[in-house]
Amino acid sequence: MVALVPDLMDRSRVEIAGRDAGIPVLFVADPADLIEAVTRGARLVVIDLAHDGVLDILPRLRAAHTVGFASHVDKGLLDAARQAGCDEVLPRSAVFRRLARSAGATHEAETTSTRVTSTATSSVCELPPPSTDPRKGDTSQ
């Protein structure tokens, strides 16, 4: 996975999602670096859409699965990313949960050579198991 995510908090969440999916994350600082990474075979690209210049390069990233995110209130930017060809356009609040699934599916596709179809429009609500952390109280009893 290659990512253009300048914000340190967002970077750490992308890194955790990649680690949980079992794939390394390469962070880049410039949109041109994304093009180079895809040319070299990157299959999953994560983009903070608020970064200057990313909308212009999205059409050149079609060989990879692109996941772009921005603030949910920036509807114009989210729509522009869809128009530019971003495969999944998500609000920042949802991208990290979705990223873990995308990273895992992309990694599985690369290792098994099967095609993975995006389900970006589906909604899944999963409840975590009851907490057994004594600080939170055991809710399973």
Number of C-alpha atoms within 10 A of each C-alpha: 24 22 26 22 23 16 9 9 10 15 17 12 16 25 21 16 23 24 15 14 19 14 15 15 20 15 19 15 12 16 19 13 15 26 21 13 20 20 14 9 12 18 21 22 25 24 23 20 25 17 15 10 12 20 21 11 15 23 15 16 22 15 14 20 21 23 24 29 25 22 15 14 9 11 12 9 18 23 12 14 25 16 13 16 17 26 20 22 23 22 16 16 12 13 22 20 13 16 22 20 16 25 28 18 17 24 19 16 15 13 9 9 10 10 11 12 9 13 9 13 7 6 7 7 5 6 6 6 8 11 12 12 9 8 7 8 11 11 11 8 6
